Structure formats: structure tokens, C-alpha cells
Amino acid sequence: MTSAESSPLLMPFEHVKAAVTEFGFTPLIYSVTSTRCKDMVRYLFMNTTDDGPGRPFSGSSASQLVALLIHAGFYDITMHLLQRYPNLATISDSNGSIILNVLSKLPSHFLSGHKVRFWKRCIYYCVPVELEYLPSKQAYFRNKLWNALQTLVPSLKLVRDTKLRHVSAVRLVELVFSQASTLNDYQFWQSFVSPDIIFNATSSGIVEILKTCFLFFPDLVWTHIPNEGYVVQIAIKNRQEKVFNLLREMPIICNLLVLALDESNNTTSHLAARVASQAESIACAAFQMKRELHWFKEVEKLDHPLHKDVKNNDGKTAWQVFKEEHKTLLEEGKNWMKDTSNSCMLVATLIATITFAAAITVPGGNNQDKGIPIFLSDKTFMLFIVSDALALFSSMVSLLMFLSIIHGRYAKEDFVVALPKRLILGMAALFFAVGTTMIAFGAALSMLLEKRLVWAPIPIALLACVPVTLFAKLQFPNLFTKIIDMMIDGSK
């Protein structure tokens, strides 16, 4: 018999329930690993019983089935499975809970580990999620509406599926911990939630797992992992702000944990002084420097005041470590700021020159007897002159901001507020200057052509929108992100 003929997926369904390969794999496992077709997996799951010889839900392959379902993101099927066989929620091996072990390595399956763009984030919080294993009659019409919108806008379905995965993963975590807590066995709890799970969840920033874990088993917040430290130290090393903020909600415990020193006599401030890994860095060196310094200051506030003068085994204080680690980043940030300011200052100077000349030599010229502009009584002229004045003033503001950046002192503390604020103000003023310049240009052309070509203002206005839109598309998202970043950092 060939391998194709012996494949469980090609057998008649009446033989599927009893089919087991020589490796002990059941058709349900094959459907998860081979096809990854959720409909097929659901069909096999609903029609497969826990009969011999395979016993897919209570036999030796049950733990593998659960792990594969979670890794594939089939949380609704997993929840169905755990409701039918509650004992599977607490299956474990030498690494602790199998379910939690897999989930702790999947940060993208949780909101805390999933980076969403601003507009998608707005949709994310608005889109309804009715879990497939918890049907709701009241949400019937709302789901119908969103299904229609998903057909018109396919990206909505992606956002909704992402939110469904996040909500389902959290529900699964809560179910696992609630089942484990009913066993009332402290030694089992310690082995069930192993240090590896705590470490993976902390280093990946999966707050949902840690929050639920500390809710059911508060003592696990004191977990110490050899060569890594306590939870707060792991969070600081890996720049996991959400985990750090979670621990700050437990001030007494957090204040005790930050007092610990590692094997190299490093305080928590020493750990925060290290430069972030490349995977966690942001594109702009100047704003990365800002983020690094802000992170160091936040951790230093929480650390004990006496730790400021504590030296590690290398004989360095935390601030000395920070200066040494960020020497290259400081230079890169300085060069980036100067290069960006020079480029933007060139554009601002050009706009200021053009708008100043346009204000003197107005369209249509002046009355030679009184020197009054010929189009003074025209409403379009007022639009031109106001837009031209605003463009001149905003370009001058932008120019002054960029000049102050170029001639700044570039101290490390300046990267927290002073330099980023000047850059954002300069970029915003430059964007406004570009927009008002195009309005003034369009108004000037309309005045000259409106008597001969009545329809001229329409294409002029449309064409004037092109450079403004292009500038906004290329620069505004980064500018908006930087503004939000500053607001968030400033509120901490």
C-alpha cells in the first residue's frame, strides 16, 4: 500500500476516527499540520470521538494536538476542546504548562505584543468581536452590518480577525489559570507555571499572561530566574514598558524587587542604562536617544537613591554606563538632527523668499497713481494675500526652529524635550507653509485666468493639492507619531 493510499486524509470518513499512523498521529493532527484549513479541522474535531486506538483527546497525542491548535491560532476550536475535556487545560511536561508555554512564545497573538498603526488602532477598538464559541443573538444585526462592511472594505476583516485572536487568547489564558487554581496544590502550581513561561512572557512583553498569572498566583511575582533576575529586571533588560508599568501598579512589591542586584553587582539602573537591541530600536536615531534617556530616567526614579553611586564589578555607576553605551547613538542622533534641519531649512528659506517677493509684486500689478493693487476689491485677492502672509510667517518660524537645532549644544538631556520639540514645531510650521503657499499660488492664477477661463480655478485647486497631499503622506505620519510619542512620554 502506498503512502498516499494509507494517508488518513484520503480515507473514507467512517474509517477516519479509528485511523492512526505508525507514529501515533491522528487525522485531526494531520489536518492541523498539513492543510491548516480551519474548516477541515473544525469538521474533523466535531465528528471525531475519543475512541481507540488513537484516543486523540485523552491519549498520548492529546498534548501535541492542543499545542498545534494553539500555534495555528485556532482558539475557538481549542476552547471547544477544553470545554469537552477540562483535564486538557492543565496538561504539563518538564517545561510546565504546555498551553502557557506555547502562548508565551506567541506575542503577536496578544494585543500587548502586536504593533498596530494609528488608523488600524482606531478601527480595532471600534470593531465588535463576538467569539465564535460564544454566540450572541443580540449581536446578530451588528455582526450583519460589520460583515457587509468587511465585504466592501477587506482590511476591516483583517483587523477584526486580529482582535478576535487577541480576545480568544486572553480567554484561553484565563481558562487555563482558573482550571489550575481549582487543584489547590502549591507544588503543582510552581511546576505548572514554570520559570521559562514567566521569562518568555516577560521578555516578550505579554502582559495578559503575567497579569492573569499574578491574579491567580500572587506569589509567582517573586519568581527568580538564574542569570536573568526577577521579573522587573527581565522587563528592564528587554525594554518591556508594559510589563514594567504592570509591576508599578504593585508599588510595595516593585520597590522591593528593584533593590536586587544581579551577579555582576548591577542595579536596575545599570540594566536600564544599556542600549536597546536593534530589534526594539526605532528608525530615527535622535528619537531613539530620546526614548533611551527617558527610559533610564523612569527606572532611576523607581530605584533607590543610594543606587546612583553604586558601582558594578567594572567600577562604573549607572550614569557612566549610560554615557558609554550611548556614545555612538548620541553622535548619530546629532548628525541626523543637523542633516534634517539643513534640508528643511533650505525649503523654508525658499518658501520665505518666494512669498516675500509675491507680496511685493502682487498679481495684476498696482495702480500707478496710488500704488494700490488692481485686484484689491477681489475676494480671491484677499485669499491670496492672507495665504501669502501666513506662508511667510510660518516659513520664518520654521527657519528659526531649525536654526536653533543646528546651533544647539546637543547635551544628552536635550534629546528628551528640547530638541524633539523644536523639530516637531519646525516640521509642523513647514507643512503649514507649504499648504498656504500652494493656496496663494492657486489664488494668484485664478485671478489672472478667471475672466478668460471660468473653469480654471477647479483644475488649479486640484493640482495645488498634489504637492500638499504628497508632503502630508510622506511626512505627516512620522510627525504625528513623534507628537503622540512626546505626549505619552510627557504624561508619564
Backbone torsions as a table, in degrees:
resi	resn	phi	psi	omega
1	MET	NA	132.1	-178.7
2	THR	-76.4	166.6	-179.8
3	SER	-66.3	-33.0	179.4
4	ALA	-66.9	-38.7	-179.0
5	GLU	-71.2	-29.5	-178.7
6	SER	-89.0	-3.5	-178.5
7	SER	-67.1	129.6	-178.8
8	PRO	-60.7	-27.7	-178.0
9	LEU	-72.7	-16.9	-179.3
10	LEU	-101.2	0.2	-179.1
11	MET	-80.7	158.0	170.0
12	PRO	-61.6	147.1	-171.0
13	PHE	-64.4	-27.9	-179.4
14	GLU	-64.2	-19.3	178.2
15	HIS	-97.6	-6.7	-174.3
16	VAL	-65.7	-42.5	-174.4
17	LYS	-60.9	-28.4	-177.7
18	ALA	-98.0	-2.9	-174.4
19	ALA	-78.2	130.6	176.1
20	VAL	-142.3	133.9	-179.8
21	THR	-80.4	175.3	-179.7
22	GLU	-67.3	-18.2	178.5
23	PHE	-94.7	2.8	179.4
24	GLY	85.8	9.4	-179.5
25	PHE	-81.8	140.5	177.8
26	THR	-100.6	163.6	178.3
27	PRO	-58.3	-32.9	179.4
28	LEU	-63.1	-41.4	177.2
29	ILE	-66.4	-40.9	177.4
30	TYR	-59.8	-40.0	-178.2
31	SER	-66.3	-31.9	178.8
32	VAL	-74.7	-44.1	-174.8
33	THR	-81.0	-36.0	-172.9
34	SER	-91.9	-53.6	-174.2
35	THR	-88.7	-35.5	-174.6
36	ARG	54.7	26.3	177.6
37	CYS	-91.3	112.5	-174.1
38	LYS	-62.8	-37.8	-179.7
39	ASP	-64.1	-39.8	178.5
40	MET	-68.0	-42.3	179.0
41	VAL	-61.2	-43.9	179.5
42	ARG	-63.6	-41.7	-179.5
43	TYR	-62.4	-46.4	179.7
44	LEU	-65.8	-37.9	-179.8
45	PHE	-64.0	-43.7	-176.8
46	MET	-71.5	-21.5	-175.5
47	ASN	-111.8	7.5	179.1
48	THR	-104.3	134.0	177.4
49	THR	-105.6	165.3	-176.9
50	ASP	-90.2	55.2	-179.6
51	ASP	-99.5	163.8	177.6
52	GLY	-75.6	165.1	1.0
53	PRO	-86.1	-10.6	-175.5
54	GLY	-74.5	-42.3	-174.0
55	ARG	44.7	67.7	-173.0
56	PRO	-64.7	-21.1	-175.5
57	PHE	-106.7	-7.6	178.3
58	SER	-136.3	-5.8	-179.3
59	GLY	-84.4	-165.5	-176.4
60	SER	-68.6	-22.9	-178.3
61	SER	-90.3	0.4	-177.1
62	ALA	-63.5	-43.0	-179.3
63	SER	-64.8	-37.5	178.0
64	GLN	-67.0	-38.7	178.3
65	LEU	-61.5	-45.5	179.9
66	VAL	-62.1	-45.1	-179.4
67	ALA	-62.2	-41.5	-179.5
68	LEU	-68.3	-39.5	178.4
69	LEU	-63.0	-41.4	-179.9
70	ILE	-68.9	-43.9	-179.1
71	HIS	-62.9	-31.9	178.3
72	ALA	-79.7	-10.3	179.0
73	GLY	84.2	16.0	179.7
74	PHE	-87.4	66.9	-173.1
75	TYR	-71.7	-33.2	179.5
76	ASP	-64.8	-39.9	177.3
77	ILE	-67.9	-39.5	178.3
78	THR	-62.0	-41.4	178.7
79	MET	-64.8	-40.5	174.8
80	HIS	-58.4	-43.9	-178.5
81	LEU	-62.8	-44.2	-178.3
82	LEU	-71.0	-28.3	176.1
83	GLN	-71.4	-34.3	178.0
84	ARG	-78.0	-35.4	-178.0
85	TYR	-129.6	79.4	-174.9
86	PRO	-57.5	-27.4	-178.5
87	ASN	-64.8	-21.1	179.0
88	LEU	-69.4	-20.0	-179.7
89	ALA	-66.9	-22.8	-176.3
90	THR	-113.6	18.3	177.4
91	ILE	-67.1	140.9	-177.2
92	SER	-148.6	166.2	174.9
93	ASP	-136.8	-158.0	-177.7
94	SER	-65.3	-20.1	179.6
95	ASN	-96.8	10.9	179.5
96	GLY	95.0	-156.2	-178.6
97	SER	-59.6	127.1	180.0
98	ILE	-66.5	-41.9	-178.9
99	ILE	-64.5	-49.5	-179.0
100	LEU	-66.8	-32.9	179.1
101	ASN	-64.4	-41.7	178.4
102	VAL	-69.8	-45.1	-178.4
103	LEU	-63.4	-35.1	-178.7
104	SER	-68.4	-12.6	177.8
105	LYS	-103.4	9.1	-178.7
106	LEU	-123.8	68.8	-178.0
107	PRO	-63.2	-28.2	-179.4
108	SER	-70.2	-12.2	178.2
109	HIS	-86.2	3.2	178.2
110	PHE	-126.5	152.1	-179.3
111	LEU	-62.0	-38.1	-177.6
112	SER	-65.0	-24.4	-179.3
113	GLY	-106.9	10.5	-176.9
114	HIS	-115.5	118.3	179.2
115	LYS	-87.0	123.1	-177.0
116	VAL	-120.2	136.8	176.5
117	ARG	-65.9	163.4	-172.3
118	PHE	-58.7	-49.9	-175.9
119	TRP	-67.7	-34.7	176.2
120	LYS	-69.9	-31.6	178.6
121	ARG	-66.4	-38.1	177.4
122	CYS	-63.3	-43.8	178.4
123	ILE	-66.1	-38.4	-177.3
124	TYR	-56.2	-45.0	-176.8
125	TYR	-78.8	-14.9	179.5
126	CYS	-93.5	-30.5	-173.6
127	VAL	-69.4	133.3	178.3
128	PRO	-78.7	150.1	177.6
129	VAL	-131.2	114.6	172.7
130	GLU	-109.6	110.5	-176.4
131	LEU	-60.1	139.6	-174.4
132	GLU	-64.9	-26.0	-180.0
133	TYR	-93.2	2.0	176.0
134	LEU	-130.9	73.2	-176.7
135	PRO	-64.5	147.7	-178.7
136	SER	-132.8	121.4	-179.9
137	LYS	-71.0	-32.6	-178.6
138	GLN	-66.2	-26.4	-177.8
139	ALA	-92.3	10.5	-174.3
140	TYR	-60.3	-52.7	-176.9
141	PHE	-68.8	-34.7	177.7
142	ARG	-65.2	-40.6	177.7
143	ASN	-66.6	-37.2	177.2
144	LYS	-61.2	-41.7	178.8
145	LEU	-63.1	-46.8	-178.9
146	TRP	-68.8	-32.2	175.5
147	ASN	-64.3	-38.7	176.8
148	ALA	-66.3	-41.4	178.4
149	LEU	-65.4	-36.6	178.4
150	GLN	-63.9	-33.2	177.5
151	THR	-67.1	-38.6	-179.8
152	LEU	-76.7	-38.7	-179.1
153	VAL	-122.6	95.3	-175.8
154	PRO	-59.0	-28.6	-178.1
155	SER	-66.0	-23.3	177.3
156	LEU	-63.2	-36.5	-179.9
157	LYS	-64.6	-39.0	178.8
158	LEU	-63.3	-43.4	179.2
159	VAL	-65.3	-41.9	-179.2
160	ARG	-66.8	-40.8	177.7
161	ASP	-63.9	-37.6	178.0
162	THR	-64.2	-44.1	179.2
163	LYS	-66.4	-38.6	177.4
164	LEU	-61.3	-40.9	178.3
165	ARG	-64.4	-41.3	-179.9
166	HIS	-64.9	-47.1	-179.1
167	VAL	-64.3	-41.3	-179.5
168	SER	-65.1	-39.6	179.1
169	ALA	-63.1	-40.6	178.7
170	VAL	-66.1	-41.6	178.0
171	ARG	-62.1	-37.8	179.2
172	LEU	-66.1	-42.9	177.7
173	VAL	-60.5	-45.5	179.4
174	GLU	-62.1	-39.5	179.2
175	LEU	-64.4	-43.5	-178.8
176	VAL	-62.8	-47.0	-178.9
177	PHE	-67.4	-37.3	178.8
178	SER	-66.1	-37.7	177.3
179	GLN	-67.6	-40.5	-179.5
180	ALA	-67.3	-35.1	-178.1
181	SER	-68.5	-22.9	-179.6
182	THR	-74.3	-16.6	-177.6
183	LEU	-74.3	-24.7	174.3
184	ASN	55.6	47.1	-179.6
185	ASP	-132.9	105.7	-173.9
186	TYR	-63.9	-40.8	179.3
187	GLN	-63.7	-37.4	177.1
188	PHE	-65.7	-40.4	179.9
189	TRP	-60.5	-41.8	-178.4
190	GLN	-64.8	-38.6	178.1
191	SER	-80.4	-28.7	-178.8
192	PHE	-68.2	-48.5	175.7
193	VAL	-98.6	83.6	-173.5
194	SER	-73.1	161.0	176.0
195	PRO	-58.1	-31.4	178.0
196	ASP	-62.0	-39.4	178.9
197	ILE	-66.2	-44.2	178.4
198	ILE	-61.4	-43.0	-178.7
199	PHE	-65.5	-46.5	-179.4
200	ASN	-62.0	-44.1	-179.5
201	ALA	-66.0	-38.4	-179.2
202	THR	-71.9	-48.4	-178.4
203	SER	-66.8	-26.6	177.7
204	SER	-91.2	-8.0	177.1
205	GLY	76.1	28.2	-180.0
206	ILE	-85.6	88.1	-175.9
207	VAL	-65.9	-34.1	-176.1
208	GLU	-59.4	-41.2	178.9
209	ILE	-67.7	-45.5	-177.8
210	LEU	-66.4	-41.1	-179.3
211	LYS	-62.4	-44.9	179.0
212	THR	-68.1	-38.2	179.7
213	CYS	-61.9	-47.9	-178.4
214	PHE	-72.1	-22.2	176.9
215	LEU	-70.8	-42.9	-179.1
216	PHE	-85.3	-35.8	-177.7
217	PHE	-129.3	79.6	-175.5
218	PRO	-58.6	-30.3	-177.0
219	ASP	-65.5	-20.6	-177.4
220	LEU	-71.7	-8.9	175.8
221	VAL	-66.9	-19.8	179.5
222	TRP	-90.8	10.3	-178.8
223	THR	-59.2	128.7	177.2
224	HIS	-114.4	127.9	-178.6
225	ILE	-108.1	123.3	-178.7
226	PRO	-55.0	138.6	179.0
227	ASN	66.4	1.5	178.9
228	GLU	-123.5	-35.9	178.3
229	GLY	101.8	-161.2	179.7
230	TYR	-83.6	175.2	-176.5
231	VAL	-58.5	-43.9	-177.3
232	VAL	-64.6	-36.3	178.6
233	GLN	-69.3	-38.9	177.4
234	ILE	-64.7	-40.6	179.0
235	ALA	-63.5	-40.0	-179.8
236	ILE	-69.0	-42.5	178.7
237	LYS	-58.9	-39.9	-174.2
238	ASN	-98.0	11.5	176.6
239	ARG	55.8	42.6	179.5
240	GLN	-95.5	89.0	-175.2
241	GLU	-64.6	-37.2	-177.8
242	LYS	-66.2	-39.3	176.5
243	VAL	-67.7	-40.8	178.6
244	PHE	-61.0	-42.8	178.7
245	ASN	-68.2	-33.0	176.0
246	LEU	-62.3	-43.3	-180.0
247	LEU	-69.8	-29.6	178.7
248	ARG	-69.0	-19.1	175.3
249	GLU	-72.6	-10.6	174.5
250	MET	-115.1	73.2	-167.6
251	PRO	-58.3	-40.2	-177.0
252	ILE	-66.1	-47.2	179.9
253	ILE	-64.8	-44.8	-177.9
254	CYS	-63.1	-40.9	179.6
255	ASN	-64.7	-28.7	176.7
256	LEU	-78.9	-39.1	-178.0
257	LEU	-65.8	-36.3	-177.2
258	VAL	-71.2	-12.6	179.4
259	LEU	-77.6	-15.2	-175.9
260	ALA	-69.8	145.2	175.0
261	LEU	-109.6	148.2	178.9
262	ASP	-88.1	-172.2	-175.2
263	GLU	-63.7	-25.5	180.0
264	SER	-96.7	16.3	179.6
265	ASN	64.2	27.3	177.6
266	ASN	-84.7	133.3	172.9
267	THR	-82.8	175.3	177.0
268	THR	-64.0	-29.8	176.6
269	SER	-67.3	-36.7	175.3
270	HIS	-61.0	-41.3	-179.3
271	LEU	-66.3	-38.6	178.8
272	ALA	-71.3	-20.1	-177.7
273	ALA	-77.0	-13.6	-179.6
274	ARG	-74.6	148.8	-178.7
275	VAL	-72.5	144.0	-179.0
276	ALA	-67.0	152.8	177.5
277	SER	-67.4	161.7	-176.9
278	GLN	-62.4	-33.3	-177.2
279	ALA	-66.3	-26.2	-176.2
280	GLU	-101.2	-3.1	-177.4
281	SER	-77.4	158.4	177.2
282	ILE	-104.1	165.6	-168.7
283	ALA	-63.7	-42.6	-174.0
284	CYS	-84.3	123.7	-177.4
285	ALA	-65.1	-37.4	-178.7
286	ALA	-65.1	-44.4	-179.9
287	PHE	-75.7	-24.5	172.3
288	GLN	-67.2	-40.7	176.7
289	MET	-62.9	-40.6	176.8
290	LYS	-60.1	-46.4	-179.7
291	ARG	-63.3	-41.0	-178.8
292	GLU	-64.2	-44.5	-178.2
293	LEU	-68.9	-38.8	178.3
294	HIS	-64.2	-41.2	178.2
295	TRP	-62.4	-43.4	179.6
296	PHE	-62.4	-42.8	-178.4
297	LYS	-66.9	-37.4	179.7
298	GLU	-65.6	-42.3	178.9
299	VAL	-69.2	-38.3	-179.6
300	GLU	-63.7	-34.0	177.0
301	LYS	-61.8	-37.6	-177.3
302	LEU	-79.7	-27.7	-178.2
303	ASP	-71.0	160.8	-179.9
304	HIS	-69.3	138.7	-178.7
305	PRO	-55.4	-34.0	-178.9
306	LEU	-67.7	-20.2	-179.1
307	HIS	-72.2	-12.2	178.7
308	LYS	-62.3	-32.4	-177.1
309	ASP	-100.1	1.1	-179.8
310	VAL	-74.2	134.1	178.8
311	LYS	-106.6	142.7	178.5
312	ASN	-81.6	-170.5	-178.1
313	ASN	-66.0	-18.4	176.3
314	ASP	-87.7	0.7	178.2
315	GLY	76.8	28.2	-177.5
316	LYS	-122.4	140.9	172.9
317	THR	-78.9	172.1	-178.6
318	ALA	-63.0	-41.5	-179.2
319	TRP	-67.2	-36.4	176.6
320	GLN	-64.7	-39.3	177.0
321	VAL	-63.7	-41.6	-179.6
322	PHE	-61.8	-47.3	-178.5
323	LYS	-62.6	-40.5	-179.3
324	GLU	-70.0	-42.1	-177.7
325	GLU	-68.1	-31.4	-172.6
326	HIS	-106.2	17.2	-179.4
327	LYS	-63.0	-44.7	179.9
328	THR	-68.6	-42.0	-179.7
329	LEU	-64.3	-36.9	177.8
330	LEU	-62.0	-43.5	179.8
331	GLU	-66.8	-41.4	177.9
332	GLU	-63.6	-41.0	178.1
333	GLY	-64.6	-39.4	178.0
334	LYS	-63.4	-46.3	180.0
335	ASN	-65.1	-39.2	179.8
336	TRP	-64.2	-43.0	179.2
337	MET	-61.4	-44.1	-178.4
338	LYS	-68.2	-43.4	179.9
339	ASP	-63.5	-43.9	179.1
340	THR	-64.8	-42.5	-179.6
341	SER	-65.3	-39.9	178.6
342	ASN	-63.2	-43.1	-179.5
343	SER	-65.2	-46.9	-179.1
344	CYS	-69.0	-33.9	179.5
345	MET	-66.3	-33.0	176.9
346	LEU	-63.4	-43.6	178.5
347	VAL	-66.9	-42.9	179.5
348	ALA	-62.6	-39.5	178.0
349	THR	-64.4	-41.8	178.8
350	LEU	-62.7	-43.7	179.2
351	ILE	-65.4	-41.7	179.1
352	ALA	-62.1	-40.1	179.7
353	THR	-65.5	-45.6	-178.1
354	ILE	-65.2	-46.5	-177.1
355	THR	-68.7	-33.8	176.8
356	PHE	-66.3	-42.8	178.5
357	ALA	-66.3	-37.3	-179.7
358	ALA	-67.5	-31.9	179.2
359	ALA	-69.3	-29.9	-179.9
360	ILE	-82.0	-46.1	-179.6
361	THR	-103.2	78.4	-175.3
362	VAL	-70.4	156.5	178.7
363	PRO	-61.9	136.5	-179.9
364	GLY	87.1	-14.4	179.3
365	GLY	80.2	-175.0	-178.0
366	ASN	-114.5	158.3	173.3
367	ASN	-68.7	123.9	-173.1
368	GLN	-69.2	-21.7	-179.5
369	ASP	-81.4	-45.3	-174.9
370	LYS	-110.2	-13.3	-179.3
371	GLY	76.9	12.1	-179.8
372	ILE	-87.0	137.9	179.0
373	PRO	-57.1	139.3	-177.6
374	ILE	-63.7	-37.6	-177.3
375	PHE	-91.6	22.3	-174.5
376	LEU	-59.6	-36.0	-178.3
377	SER	-81.9	-7.1	-179.4
378	ASP	-80.0	134.1	179.3
379	LYS	-64.2	-33.6	179.2
380	THR	-65.3	-31.6	178.0
381	PHE	-65.6	-39.3	178.2
382	MET	-63.2	-38.9	176.2
383	LEU	-62.4	-41.1	179.9
384	PHE	-62.5	-50.2	-172.7
385	ILE	-69.6	-37.5	178.0
386	VAL	-66.6	-45.6	179.1
387	SER	-62.5	-40.3	179.8
388	ASP	-64.4	-41.3	179.6
389	ALA	-66.1	-43.7	178.6
390	LEU	-63.1	-38.7	178.4
391	ALA	-64.3	-40.0	179.5
392	LEU	-65.9	-47.5	-177.8
393	PHE	-64.6	-44.6	-178.1
394	SER	-68.8	-34.8	177.6
395	SER	-67.9	-33.8	177.3
396	MET	-69.4	-39.7	175.7
397	VAL	-60.9	-45.4	178.1
398	SER	-60.6	-42.2	180.0
399	LEU	-61.1	-43.9	-179.5
400	LEU	-66.5	-37.8	178.4
401	MET	-62.2	-46.0	-178.6
402	PHE	-70.1	-32.2	175.4
403	LEU	-65.2	-39.9	179.4
404	SER	-66.7	-29.9	177.2
405	ILE	-71.4	-44.0	-177.9
406	ILE	-62.0	-38.2	-177.0
407	HIS	-99.5	19.0	177.7
408	GLY	-72.6	168.5	-177.7
409	ARG	-88.2	-17.6	175.9
410	TYR	57.1	43.6	170.8
411	ALA	-75.7	158.3	-177.5
412	LYS	-59.2	-37.3	-178.4
413	GLU	-68.0	-25.0	-178.4
414	ASP	-68.0	-21.8	-178.5
415	PHE	-76.5	-10.3	-179.7
416	VAL	-77.3	-50.6	-175.1
417	VAL	-127.0	-54.0	-168.2
418	ALA	-57.3	-58.7	-176.4
419	LEU	-66.3	-46.1	177.7
420	PRO	-61.5	-37.6	-180.0
421	LYS	-65.8	-41.8	178.3
422	ARG	-64.4	-40.9	180.0
423	LEU	-64.5	-43.0	-179.5
424	ILE	-65.9	-42.9	177.5
425	LEU	-63.2	-41.2	178.7
426	GLY	-64.4	-43.8	179.7
427	MET	-66.2	-41.1	179.1
428	ALA	-64.6	-43.0	178.5
429	ALA	-65.2	-36.9	179.1
430	LEU	-67.4	-40.7	177.7
431	PHE	-62.6	-42.2	177.9
432	PHE	-64.8	-37.4	179.6
433	ALA	-65.6	-41.0	177.9
434	VAL	-62.2	-44.3	-179.4
435	GLY	-64.1	-47.5	-179.4
436	THR	-69.1	-30.7	175.8
437	THR	-63.9	-43.0	179.2
438	MET	-67.7	-32.8	175.7
439	ILE	-65.9	-44.1	178.9
440	ALA	-63.7	-41.1	179.3
441	PHE	-64.1	-44.4	178.6
442	GLY	-63.8	-40.2	178.2
443	ALA	-64.9	-39.5	179.4
444	ALA	-63.7	-45.3	178.8
445	LEU	-65.3	-36.9	180.0
446	SER	-64.3	-40.3	178.6
447	MET	-62.8	-38.6	-177.0
448	LEU	-76.6	-26.6	-172.1
449	LEU	-112.5	-8.9	-170.9
450	GLU	-67.0	-29.2	179.6
451	LYS	-75.5	-31.2	-179.8
452	ARG	-91.0	-40.3	179.7
453	LEU	-124.8	99.4	-176.0
454	VAL	-63.7	-32.3	-176.6
455	TRP	-84.8	0.0	-174.5
456	ALA	-58.8	-39.2	-177.7
457	PRO	-59.6	-28.8	-176.3
458	ILE	-67.1	-56.1	178.1
459	PRO	-65.3	-30.3	178.0
460	ILE	-63.8	-44.7	179.7
461	ALA	-64.0	-39.6	179.9
462	LEU	-66.1	-44.1	179.6
463	LEU	-67.6	-33.1	179.3
464	ALA	-67.3	-25.5	179.7
465	CYS	-74.0	-19.9	-175.1
466	VAL	-62.3	-55.2	-179.2
467	PRO	-66.0	-33.1	178.9
468	VAL	-66.3	-45.1	178.8
469	THR	-63.8	-41.6	179.8
470	LEU	-63.1	-43.9	178.5
471	PHE	-62.9	-42.7	-179.7
472	ALA	-64.9	-40.5	-178.9
473	LYS	-66.5	-37.1	-176.3
474	LEU	-83.5	-34.7	-171.8
475	GLN	-110.4	-33.2	-172.9
476	PHE	-64.4	-40.5	178.2
477	PRO	-57.9	-42.5	178.0
478	ASN	-66.2	-40.1	179.3
479	LEU	-64.2	-43.8	-179.4
480	PHE	-64.3	-41.1	178.7
481	THR	-62.1	-40.2	179.9
482	LYS	-67.5	-37.6	178.7
483	ILE	-65.1	-46.2	178.3
484	ILE	-61.0	-40.5	-179.6
485	ASP	-62.4	-41.9	179.2
486	MET	-67.5	-38.7	-179.9
487	MET	-65.0	-41.4	-179.9
488	ILE	-65.7	-45.9	-179.8
489	ASP	-64.7	-36.0	-178.0
490	GLY	-71.6	-25.3	-178.5
491	SER	-82.6	-12.2	-176.6
492	LYS	-79.8	NA	NA
